[in-house]
């Protein structure tokens, strides 16, 4: 086997790994989005946990992307994607915290039927 054949095989293997990583990140982004939407609809904490897991896995994959040699705008795009996912993760944490508070207040109102807020004082 010639040196060129070995080099070509390595290039093909690296490209296959890059494609696989890119596909995984795209799939995980879909999972994160879908779980956030489901959480917004029903408040199920398991879906928000799955959302967080998907984000963490994406961040780990993007760190692995630094080990590859990228050509053209690919490196810039991965850096922008990494920054966007970092921002998404921070905003997700804020959204989740606010949602927990909002859901607790809604449950409290539902428990009291909101009567304390409907009575007119000073009558």
C-alpha positions, -999 to +999 in steps of 0.1 A: +000+000+000+015+033-010+018+064+012-007+082-010-033+054-004-028+056+034-031+094+033-062+092+011-078+067+035-071+090+065-086+119+047-117+099+039-120+087+075-116+123+088-143+135+064-166+107+075-160+117+111-168+153+104-200+145+086-211+122+114-204+149+140-222+175+119-252+152+116-252+145+153-252+182+162-281+188+138-301+159+153-294+171+188-304+206+180-337+192+167-341+172+199-334+203+221-359+224+202-386+197+202-382+191+240-384+228+247-416+231+228-431+201+245-420+216+279-437+249+270-469+230+262-471+207+292-444+217+318-430+182+320-396+184+337-384+153+319-386+171+285-366+200+299-341+176+313-338+160+278-334+195+264-305+201+287-289+168+280-290+175+242-274+209+247-246+195+268-239+167+243-239+193+215-214+214+235-191+184+240-193+175+203-184+210+193-154+209+216-143+177+198-146+196+165-116+216+175-095+184+170-103+184+132-088+204+105-115+224+088-114+241+055-131+272+042-157+287+065-164+255+083-142+265+114-158+299+116-193+283+113-185+258+140-172+286+163-204+306+157-226+276+163-207+269+195-213+305+207-249+303+197-254+270+217-237+286+247-261+315+245-290+291+240-280+272+271-278+304+292-312+316+280-326+281+285-315+282+322-333+316+327-364+304+309-365+272+330-361+291+362-389+316+353-411+287+341-407+269+374-417+300+393-446+307+370-459+271+372-457+273+410-477+305+412-502+291+388-506+260+409-510+281+440-537+302+423-555+271+411-553+256+446-569+287+461-592+292+431-577+327+431-603+338+456-579+359+476-572+380+445-609+384+436-622+398+469-626+435+470-612+451+500-627+482+517-663+472+511 
